[in-house]
């Protein structure tokens, strides 16, 4: 990815992009848990589905926008 995006050659921005993915995973899991509890579904399934959705969304943002998505 860093060969395609000049922003990601900077180690600070690359680290921020990695943290964006980790926090996307955590935020997705938290939102999945909250929505599952509110809707009366299984909270474990909500956490798993939310984590997958958050992880994918964060990766799509980094892939589409590169290092600019961290700003």
ZIRAGI-V136343 format. One record per residue. N is the residue number from 1. SS is DSSP state (a for helix, b for strand, c for the rest). PSI is psi in whole degrees, 0 to 359 (999 if undefined). D_CENTER is the distance of its C-alpha to the mean C-alpha in whole Angstrom. Layout:
n/ss/psi/d_center
N/SS/PSI/D_CENTER
N/SS/PSI/D_CENTER
This chain:
n/ss/psi/d_center
1/c/323/17
2/c/338/18
3/c/338/22
4/c/330/20
5/c/116/19
6/a/335/21
7/a/322/19
8/a/357/17
9/a/337/20
10/c/125/20
11/a/329/19
12/a/320/18
13/a/323/15
14/a/320/14
15/a/320/14
16/a/323/12
17/a/322/9
18/a/318/9
19/a/327/8
20/a/319/6
21/a/317/4
22/a/315/6
23/a/331/6
24/a/319/3
25/a/312/5
26/a/317/8
27/a/320/8
28/a/318/7
29/a/317/10
30/a/317/12
31/a/322/12
32/a/320/13
33/a/316/16
34/a/316/17
35/a/320/17
36/a/319/19
37/a/321/21
38/a/321/22
39/a/352/23
40/c/20/25
41/c/176/23
42/c/126/22
43/a/327/20
44/a/317/19
45/a/322/18
46/a/319/16
47/a/315/14
48/a/313/13
49/a/316/13
50/a/320/10
51/a/318/8
52/a/316/9
53/a/316/8
54/a/319/5
55/a/314/4
56/a/318/6
57/a/316/5
58/a/319/3
59/a/323/6
60/a/319/8
61/a/316/8
62/a/321/9
63/a/316/11
64/a/315/13
65/a/352/13
66/a/218/13
67/a/340/14
68/a/339/15
69/a/346/11
70/a/354/11
71/c/999/15
